[in-house]
């Protein structure tokens, strides 16, 4: 059976990620602190499911495999970009396939854990990916996704106008959001390629927590936990005053949700 043809958005993502592959090692989510955080999440998911098999959707060059290859007996990954898959480190218990998130090449109910790290904003039809994730999860399995940045953070910073009253921190964070096409252009990726590949940031609007909950429930997930994380200035607080201050501020901002959700950069989803 021949592979299904790719949509325009999927083709845009292949182009975008093919250009990104040579500089993949520069991605900020590869920092040690995020590796440790994701490792702890995978450890927790393995314990909760007694998991033996994991699937990573949009596995890229293997970030999830690097973090958790020793936690599961078998790990599978799918990605639509061959140049990314070529960079996955070879391991006896890791298998990758070139396939889209919306059409997973696996039978029903085979995985204990399905992960999707930094991928949702590249998907034109998030609902299809959620249905596929639920289909391949066994009863009692768990779906985990991290999404960067959250739509509320992106909208709040995009609405600001550059001003002398704005702090250097806020200017820097605003540029990371409003200037992402410029930033990737510096890596050799054209602005149109970035806009077309990051379809949920520029063309669609499905990354709002309420919409994600609706889509996950529609896909058959019974329990959905969406968390906000990494508040604006967290790295600076950590480096200046330590992790204890970070925890205090994070707890305070969390107590004020949803009022403060625009101050958190990232979303995390746990669904079962």
TATA-V842474 format. One record per pair of residues at least 24 apart in sequence whose C-alpha atoms are under 10 Angstrom apart, sorted by the first residue. I is the first residue (numbers start at 1). J is the second residue. Records with the same first field share a line. If there is no record, write none. Layout:
I = J, J
This chain:
3 = 98, 99, 100, 103, 105
4 = 99, 100, 103
6 = 80, 99, 100
7 = 124
8 = 124, 196, 197
9 = 122, 123, 124, 125, 193, 195, 196, 197, 198, 199
10 = 80, 81, 100, 101, 122, 123, 124, 196, 197, 199
11 = 80, 81, 193, 196, 197
12 = 122, 192, 193, 194, 195, 196, 197, 198, 199
13 = 80, 81, 122, 123, 193, 194, 195, 196, 197, 198, 199
14 = 79, 80, 81, 82, 83, 84, 193, 197
15 = 81, 83, 189, 193, 194, 196, 197
16 = 81, 184, 188, 189, 190, 191, 192, 193, 194, 195, 196, 197, 198
17 = 60, 80, 81, 82, 83, 84, 189, 193, 194, 197
18 = 80, 81, 82, 83, 84, 189
19 = 83, 84, 184, 187, 188, 189, 190, 193
20 = 83, 84, 184, 187, 188, 189
21 = 60, 61, 81, 82, 83, 84, 85, 86, 87
22 = 83, 84, 87, 187
23 = 187, 188
24 = 60, 61, 84, 87
25 = 61
26 = 187
29 = 63, 117, 118, 148
30 = 63
34 = 67
35 = 63, 64, 66, 67, 68
36 = 67
37 = 67
38 = 63, 64, 67, 68, 117, 146
39 = 64, 65, 66, 67, 68, 69, 71
40 = 67, 68
41 = 67, 68, 144
42 = 67, 68, 69, 71, 72, 113, 115, 144
43 = 67, 68, 70, 71, 72
45 = 71, 112, 113, 114, 141, 142, 143, 144, 270
46 = 71, 72, 112, 113, 141, 142
47 = 71
48 = 112, 113, 140, 141, 142
49 = 112, 113, 138, 139, 140, 141, 142
50 = 112, 113, 140, 141
51 = 111, 112, 113, 140, 141, 142
52 = 110, 111, 112, 113
53 = 93, 110, 111, 112, 113, 114, 137
54 = 94, 110, 111, 112, 113, 114, 115, 137, 141, 142, 143
55 = 94, 95, 96, 106, 110, 111, 112, 113, 114, 115, 116, 133, 136, 137, 143
56 = 96, 101, 113, 114, 115, 116, 117, 133, 143, 144, 145
57 = 99, 100, 101, 102, 104, 114, 115, 116, 117, 118, 119, 120, 129, 133, 145
58 = 84, 85, 98, 99, 100, 101, 115, 116, 117, 118, 119, 120, 122, 123
59 = 84, 85, 88, 96, 97, 98, 115, 116, 117, 118, 119
60 = 84, 85, 86, 87, 88, 96, 117, 118, 119
61 = 85, 86, 87, 88, 89
62 = 86, 87, 88, 89, 90, 94, 96
63 = 88, 89, 117
64 = 115, 116, 117
65 = 89, 90, 91, 93, 94, 95
66 = 91
69 = 93, 94
72 = 112, 113
74 = 111
75 = 111, 113, 114
76 = 106, 111, 114
77 = 104, 114, 115, 116
78 = 103, 104, 105
79 = 104
100 = 129
101 = 125, 126, 128, 129, 130, 131, 132, 133
102 = 126, 127, 128, 129, 130, 131, 132, 133
103 = 128, 129, 131, 132, 133
104 = 129, 132, 133, 135, 136
105 = 132, 136
106 = 132, 135, 136
107 = 135, 136, 137
108 = 132, 133, 134, 135, 136, 137, 138
109 = 133, 134, 135, 136, 137, 138, 139, 140, 141
110 = 135, 136, 137, 138, 139, 141
111 = 135, 136, 137, 138, 139, 140, 141, 142, 143
112 = 136, 137, 138, 139, 140, 141, 142, 143
113 = 137, 138, 140, 141, 142, 143, 144, 272
114 = 141, 142, 143, 144, 145, 271
115 = 142, 143, 144, 145, 146, 269, 270
116 = 143, 144, 145, 146, 147, 269
117 = 144, 145, 146, 147, 148, 268
118 = 145, 146, 147, 148, 149, 266, 267, 268
119 = 145, 146, 147, 148, 198
120 = 145, 146, 147, 148, 198, 199, 200, 206, 207
121 = 147, 148, 149, 150, 151, 197, 198, 199, 200, 201, 202, 204, 205, 206, 207
122 = 194, 195, 196, 197, 198, 199, 200, 201
123 = 197, 198, 199, 200, 204, 206
124 = 196, 197, 198, 199, 200, 203, 204, 205, 206
125 = 199, 200, 204, 206
126 = 200, 206, 207, 212, 215, 216
127 = 206, 211, 212, 214, 215, 216, 217, 218, 219
128 = 215, 219
129 = 215, 216, 219
130 = 212, 215, 216, 217, 218, 219, 220, 221
131 = 215, 216, 217, 218, 219, 220, 221
132 = 219
133 = 216, 219, 220, 221
134 = 216, 219, 220, 221, 271, 272
135 = 219, 220
137 = 272
138 = 272
139 = 272
140 = 272
141 = 271, 272
142 = 221, 223, 224, 270, 271, 272
143 = 216, 221, 224, 269, 270, 271, 272
144 = 225, 226, 268, 269, 270, 271, 272
145 = 226, 267, 268, 269, 270, 271
146 = 226, 227, 228, 229, 266, 267, 268, 269, 270
147 = 207, 228, 265, 266, 267, 268, 269
148 = 229, 230, 264, 265, 266, 267, 268
149 = 177, 201, 207, 229, 230, 264, 265, 266, 267
150 = 201, 207, 208, 209, 228, 229, 261, 262, 263, 264, 265, 266, 267, 268
151 = 200, 201, 205, 206, 207, 208, 209, 261, 262, 264, 265, 266, 267
152 = 207, 208, 209, 260, 261, 262, 263, 264, 265, 266
153 = 177, 231, 232, 260, 261, 262, 263, 264, 265, 266
154 = 178, 201, 262, 263, 264, 265, 266
155 = 201, 262
156 = 261, 262, 263
157 = 262, 263
169 = 232, 233, 236
170 = 232, 233
173 = 232, 233, 265
177 = 201
207 = 267
208 = 267
209 = 267, 268, 269
212 = 269
213 = 269, 271
216 = 269, 271, 272
217 = 271, 272
220 = 271, 272
221 = 271, 272
222 = 271, 272
223 = 270, 271, 272
224 = 269, 270, 271, 272
225 = 268, 269, 270, 271, 272
226 = 267, 268, 269, 270, 271
227 = 254, 261, 264, 266, 267, 268, 269, 270
228 = 253, 254, 257, 258, 260, 261, 262, 263, 264, 265, 266, 267, 268, 269
229 = 253, 254, 261, 263, 264, 265, 266, 267, 268
230 = 263, 264, 265, 266, 267
231 = 260, 261, 262, 263, 264, 265, 266
232 = 262, 263, 264, 265, 266
233 = 263, 264, 265
234 = 264, 265
